[in-house]
């Protein structure tokens, strides 16, 4: 960011509203995906997973005046639509999932899976990063939109030269 005239320390000055909503959403996702993925009750996992997206949506709505947040929210909404339409699981394209070495244990909740009859597949995890990357994974259109929003937010908040000045002020005001 310094090469583009911005300062990363300005991110700490973002006037985020209701940060507890985002924290709660992240904790819920960690709970169902990593801490208790095999609790045995798919309804519980699905409900908690979808609730985490509702909390993130509420957080985005509270911060909608910050530059980039509406784009991030659009990406999250695309992901939520695909997950909700498929019973709490993000549909994954088989070709994208083939390169992943991760396999779920029987009865374990997974947030992204190859489904036999996916709904809104085009919004699912249909892309894969190159296997040569250390953090190789699959991702969706919603994830790509979300990342564009994060890039816009970071450049606006940090005062980067590639963002018009009027967006710098909007990033600082919530």
Secondary structure by P-SEA (a helix, b strand, c coil): ccccccccccccccccccaaaaaaaaaaaaaacccccccccaaaaaaaaaaaaaaaaaaaaaaccccaaaaaaaaaaaaaaaaaacccccccccccccccccccccccccccccccccccccccccccccccccccccccaaaaaaaaaaaaaaaaaaccccccaaaaaaaacc
